[in-house]
């Protein structure tokens, strides 16, 4: 990874910033730091980072307020870092445009994995390839077909659309609400049973063992994530 890949850390705890700097620089990223929201917003504009690691509990403003301001004009990937692990707080942050949410304390190897995921831009936009491989699955975007272990698997239109939405957000947690809007449209009633039913269909058709999923993962109380 080139040092030109800049990551901005916005956190008021100097010990957390030091740990993150050592971890990220060890993985050959360039790191810039901010200790509050005002400074963080300034550095988003001045440094044009490739990713922002944003603490929720900043001294001047909450991280979700900073995230709102960023999303008005910038689509830079943002990972929220917070001691708050309430599902409703996580869902709110994701709905505001966060790309991921990591709770403190955290494992540095897990954080690095999530950083790598977020830095991979929309897979359908950055890749010139029309065939995507996920474990033992092969998705042909031009032919709109899916193969499991080389064998074609029939998916309904809704099942396929859900799968593609998850691929677009691969590695990210997506909420039930985000799935409903993306797959069923903005006017669908807020019924979380739709995503659950169709996710169960995808697991039954595409997982090795539906009862022990390794591809279509459930994030308790929040939503779903497509495995790396």
N, C-alpha and C positions, 0 to 999 in steps of 0.2 A: 504494500500500500504506500503510495507516495505521500511525502510530508506535505504536499500541496493540499491534501484533504484536511480541511480545518474543522475542528469541533469546538463549539463554544460551550463552556460550563457556566451555568448561572446558579450559584448556591452561596448562601451566606456563611456556611461553616467552612473555615479554612482547612480543617482536617479532611473533610469530604473532598474539597477541591484538590488538595494535595494527593489524596488517594486516586482520584479520577485522572489527574494529570499523569501520575506515574504509570497508571494502567494504560491509558490511551497513548502516551508517548512511547511506552514499551511496545505497543502495536504499530508504531511508526505513523501516528497521526500528529498533526500540528494542533496544539491546544491553546485557546485563549480563555481568559476567565473574567467573570463579573461577580461581584458580591451582592448585588441588588438588582431589582427589576429595571430601574432607570438605566443603569450602566449596561445591563444586558440588551435592552432594546437598541441602545446606541451601537453596541458591537455587532448586533445582527445586521445593521445597515452599513457599518464601517468595514467589517471584516468579511461579510458575505460568507458565513460558515456553511459547510456542507451538511451540518447537523447541529442541533442544540440539545444539550442535556439541561433540563429546567427543573429546579426545585420548586415544590408547591408552596412552602412556607418561607417566603422572603420577607425581609424586615420592612420594606416600603409598600409592596403590593403583593397580593397572592399570585402564585404562578399561573393559575387559570386566567387571571386578568391579563397577564403578560402574553399568554398564549393567544387570547382574543385579539390583542393589538397586533401581534405578529401575523395572524391569519388574515387580517384586513388587506395586507399587501404582499405577503411572502408565503410560499409553500414549502419552505425549508423543513425537512423532517425534524420533529420534536419528540424527545423522550422525556416524559415527566418522571421525576425522581422524588419520592415522598414517603413519609412515615405513615400517611393516611392510607389505609387498605380497605376502607368501606367500599363495597361494590358500587353504590350509587355515586360516590365521588369519582371512582375510576371511569364509570360509564359517562359521567358528565364531561370529564377531561377528554375522553375519546370522541365524544360527540362535538366538542369544541374544535377538534382537529388535531389532537395529539396522535402521534403515530404509534406510541407504545407507552406503557406505564410500569415503572419498576419501583417496588417498595423497599424502603430501608429497614434493616440492613440488607445488603445485596451481595451476591457473589460476583467477583470481578469477571470471571469467565463467562457467566451468564450475561452480564451487561455488555461485554465485548461482542457476544453473539448477537444481541439485539441491535447493537450499533451497526454491525455488518448488514443485518437485515434491512434496517432503515436506510442505509446508504445505497442499497440496490433500488434504484428508482423503479417506477412502474414497469414491471417485467414485460408487459405487452408493448410499451413505448420504446424501451431502450434496446430490445432484442430484435435483430433482423430475422431471427429464426421463427418459423411458424409452428414448430413442434416443441412442446415443453414436456420434460420428463420429471416426474415426482415419484421417487421410490420405484415401485413396479408399474406405475401408470404412465401412459403416453397420451398427450393431448395434442391433436392436430387442429390448430386454430382455423386454417383455411377450409378444411373438410368438415369441421365441427363434429369430430368424432373422438371417442375416448377408448383406449385399449388398456386392458389389464392383463399383464403377463403375455402380451402379444395378441390377445383375443379382444375383438370388438365388444363393447358393453353398451347396451341401449340405455340412453338417458332421455327423459322427457325434456321438453324445452325449458321448463322451470328448473329442473335439476341441473341442466347444463348451464343455465344462466347463473345459478347459485355457485356452481363450481368455478366458473370464470371470474365471478366477483371475488371469491376467495383467492384465486390465483393472482389477481391484480393486487391483492393486499396480503400476499404470502408472507407469513411470519408475524403479521400484525394481528392484534386482537380486534375483532369487529363485533359490535354490539348487535343485539336483536333488532334494535331500531334502524341501524345502518343497513342491515340485510334487508329488512322490509322495504325501505325506501329504494334501495338499489335494484332489487329483484322484482318486487310487486308494485312499485311506484309510490309517489308521495302521498297518495290519497287512500292508501290501504289502512284499515283500522289497526291500531297498535296491539295486535294479537301475536304474542310470542310463540304460539303453538305452530304457526306456519313455518318459521325457521327450524323448529325442533323436528317437525314431521319430515321435512325435506332433507334435513341433515341426517336423519335416521335412514332415509332412502339411500343417500349417497354412501353412508357407511356400509349398508347391507350389500350394495352393488360393487363398491370399490375397495373397501378395506380387506385385508387378509382375514381378519377376524373382527366382525362387526362389534362384538362385545368387548373387544380390547383394542380400540382405535389407536393408530399411530400416525394417521394422516389428518383426519378431521378431529381436531382436539377441542374439548369443551373447557372454557374458562369459567369456573364456578361463579354463578350469579352475574356474569358480565356478558358473555357471548361465546364466539368460536374463533379458532385460529387454525390456519392451514400450516402443517408442519414444514420445516425447512427440508 
